[in-house]
Amino acid sequence: MPLTSESPYKRPNWLFSGHLETIYPALFRKVEIQKPVRERIETPDGDFLDLDWFRSGNPRLAIISHGLEGNSSRPYMLGMAREFVQKGFDVLTWNFRGCSEEMNRKAIFYHSGATYDLHTVVSHAQAGYPELCLVGFSLGGNLTLKYLGEQQSTNPRIKKGVAISVPLDLAKSCEKISTRENTIYSKRFLNTLKEKVLLKSRLFPKELSTKPLRKIKTLREFDDVYTGPLHGFSDAAEYYEVNSSLQFLDRIEVPTLVLNAQNDPFLSDTCFPADLAKSLDQVHFEFPKHGGHVGFTGPYPEKSYYSERRAVEFITCDL
């Protein structure tokens, strides 16, 4: 049964709530790492993706995907990249459409199930690497798990995967982040998403009307009006149903770790499927009591975090 009953993670005493564990590293963490080499690649539909490479000629490559409204330069991305570099990996961090310094060319953005873009990245990056591993945070974790469930059997180079703070059930997690106690997070996400719609509507006025924006008060309403229909789904409900990684876990064929903190303010109860773990051979679950959302701060905040050490440990160990 691949379920860790007792996680060794212990949070620092001064981070005494899931909210503090979430907010502190996002606002105050600084990660020292070499400057990556930026590469822009074309997508099959005429758009582009910006990739950041940390190369030193190693035979193993870690591909890391960020979360909602994140990018390749967020501290959690750089911290994970540094840990893999120090352990003998080349690393590729990448930006979803519209998340680098320049707005993407197409009317569509990115979304929780856009595995076609992750596939483009993997297909481009894998040359010269006999071994690949995939790591994803939050939305990027959902994307990673869905991709592994869809594609792994067709790409034997992919050896392992790790998903951290991942909303396995998109609908329930959207409800959770929209509760009153999480207003600070949901408003922040909603404001940046609305800003992107305003910017992109100037290029695609027919596809993106700004009239509904004033009435949209929740992330689900945003997904109902924009994310779902813009990416081919009838509404938010269909978008969540089709793309939730929970339904792809039993199709994953390589060892994969899901690391979700029980006090994560973004995750619903359905993101801790302990019973499902009994029936899965390849997906390993670890549910520490603490950690927050994309937190897992260590005793020395300037050094590596537990999630980073745990990811590298899982990727490099023989199961």
N, C-alpha and C positions, 0 to 999 in steps of 0.2 A: 504494500500500500504506500504510494509515494506522497505521504503527507507528514511533514515535520511536526511532531507533537509539541516540542519545546524549542522555540527559536532562541539562539544565544544572544540576540540583540538586546542591549540595555541602553535606554536613552539617557543623556546627561540629566542630572537632577534639575538643572535650571530650565530645561525645556519640559515643563510640567503639564502640557496639554497637546492634543493633536493639532490644534490651530497654531500654537507656537512652533511646533515641529515642522509644520508646513511653511509658515511665513519666514522664519529665520533664514534658512538657507537660500530661499528665493531672493531675499532682499540684501543679505549681508555677506554671503559666501563669496570669496575670491579664490580662483584656481589659477595657479601658475603652470603654464604649459607652453610649449613651442607654438609659434604661429602656424596654422595649417595652410596648405596650398589649396586655393579655391579653383574649382573646375565647374564649368557650366556644360550640361549635356542637354540634348534635344530629346523630347518625348515623341512617341509615334504619332501623336495628334497635333504636333506643331507647337507645343509649349516647351518650357525649359525647367530644369531643376538645378539648383546650385548645391554642389558637394564640397565638403571640406576634408582634405586628406592629411593624415599624419602617417607618413611613410618612412620606413627605415630598412626596407628590403626583407621583411619577415615573410615566411610562407603562409602565415595565418592572418585572416582579415576579420575584424569585428565591424559590423555595420550597425550604427546606433540611430534610432528614430526618436524624435522629440514629441512633446505633448501638445495639447490644444493651445494655439496661439504662442507656441514656443519657437525656437530656432536653434541652429547648431552652436550658437555662442552662449547659451544659457549655462549657468554654473553646473547644473546636474549633468549636462552633456559633456562639458569639459572635464569634470571630475571623473566620469566613467571613461572617457577617452584616455586620460592620463593613466588611470589604473591599468588599462589594457596595454598601453604603450610600454609601461614599466615592466609588464609581464611578457614582453616579447611578441606583441601583435602589431601589425599595421592596423590603422583605424580609419574608418570613413564615417563622418557624421554628415547628415544631409538635411536640407530644408524642404519642407512641404511647399506646394505651390502657393505663392504669395507670402511666404514667411521669411524670405531673405530680403535684402535691401531694395529689391525691385519687384513691383507687382507683376504677376505672371500674365501671359498674353491672352489666355482664353477666358471665357465668361465663368467657367467653373473655378472653384478653389480646391481645397483638399477636404477630406472627410475621414471619419473613423474606419471606413472600410475600403479606402482607395488603394487596394493592393496592387493595382496596375502600375502605380508609380513606384512602389517598393520593388516590384518585379523589374521595372526599367533600371533601377539603381543596381540591383543584384546582378542583372544580366551584363550591365556595363562594367561593374567593378570586379567581377570574378576572374577575369583573365589573369593568369599567373598565380592564382591562389588555389591550391588544392583543398584548403579547408576554410570554410566560412562559418561565422556564428552571427546570429541576429539578436540585438538587444533593443527593447523599446520601453519608453516611459509613458504611462497614462494612455492617452489616445494612441500614441505610437506603440504602446504595448498591445492594445487591442488590434492594431494594424498588423503587428508582428505575429500574433497568435493566429489571426485569420489567414494570413499569408502562409504560415507553416501548415495549417490545416488544408489549404488549397493546393499548395505547390511543392511541398518538400519531396514527395515521391518522384518528382520529375527532375530534381536537382540534387544529386548525391553529394555535391560539395558542401551543402549545408549540414553541419554536424550537430549543432545545438542551438537553443534559443533561451532567452530570458526576458520576462515581462514584469515590470515593476510598477506598483500602484495602478493596476490596470482595471478599468471599468468593464468587467466581463459582460455585464448586463447593461446595455446602453440606456434603455428606457428607465429602469429603476435608478440607475446612477444619476441620470438627468433630474429625476425627481428629488434625489437626495441633495444634490448641489444647489437646488432651487429652494430649499427650505430656508426659513428665516435666519437660522444660525449661520448659514453660508452665504448670506447676502453680499458680503464683501468680495467673495470670489466670483459669484455669478454675475454681478454688475460689472466687474472688471473685464471678464471674458466677453460679456455682451457688448460693452462699449467698444472694444477693439474690433469685434466682428462687424458691428454697425459701421464703424469708420471704413472698413474695407469695402463694404457694400457701397458706401457713398463715393469712394474713390473709383471703384470699378464701374459704377453706373454711368460715369462720364464716358467710358469707352464702349459700354454695352447697354445703352438706355432701353432697348427693347427687352433684353433678357433680364435686366435688373431694375425694376421700378423701386424708387425710394419712398413711395407713398405709404407702404405699410409700416415703415420703421418706427414712427412715433407711437404706434399702438402696441408694438412688441415689447413686452415686459419681462419675458423669461427666455431661457435658452431653448426650451421646447417650442415656444412660439416662433423663435428664429429658425429653428430646424424645420418647422412646419411650413413656413413661408419661403425660406431660402435654401437651406442645406439640402433638404429632401428633394424638392422639385428641380432644383438646379442640377442635381446629379442623377436624375432619372427615377426618383422615387415619388410616389403619389403624395406622401406627407411624412411627418416625423415618425409616425408609428411604423410605417413600412421601412423607413430608413433604419430605425433602431432594430427592428426584427431581422432584417436581412444581414446586418453588419455586426451584430453582437458576437464577440469571439467565443462566448460560452458554448455555442452550438458547434464550434469547430474543434474543440479540444480533443474529442475522441478520434479525430482524423489525423492528429499530429503523430508523425512517425519517428521523430528524433527526440532525445532527452531535452525537456524544456522545463524551466523553473518559473513559477508564478509567485512573486513576492509582494503580498498585500498586507499592510498594517491594519490591525483590527480597529484602531482609532483614526483611520483615514477619514476625514470629513467629507470626501467626495464619493465614497463607495457605499453601495447598498448592501444589505445582508446577502443578496444573491451573488455577490462577488467573492464569497467565501464558501465555495461548494465542497465542504468537507466530505459529504456522502459520495459525491461524484468521484473523489479521489480514489475510492476503493475499487472503482472499475477501470481506472486508467493506468496503463503500463508506462507511458512515456512522460506524462505531465506530472511534475512534482510541485507540490504546494507548500509554501511556508507563510504562516500568518502570525507574525509577531504581535504582541499586545500593543506595542507602540511603534512609532515611526512617522505618523502623519502621512501626508500626500507628497510623494517624491522627497521625503525627508531622510530619515535614518542617519541623522548626524552622529558622528563618533565623539569620543571623549576629547579629542583635539580637533576643533572645527576646521583648522587650516589643512589638516591631513585628509586621508581618504575616508569615505563614509562606509557604513556597513553594507549598503546596497551594492557599492562598487566592489568591495572585497568579496562579497558573497557571489556576485555575478561571475567574476573571474575564477573564483574557486570552483563554481559549478561547471563553467565552461572547460576548465583544464583538468578536472578530476576524471578518473575512470569509474563510471557507474557500474 
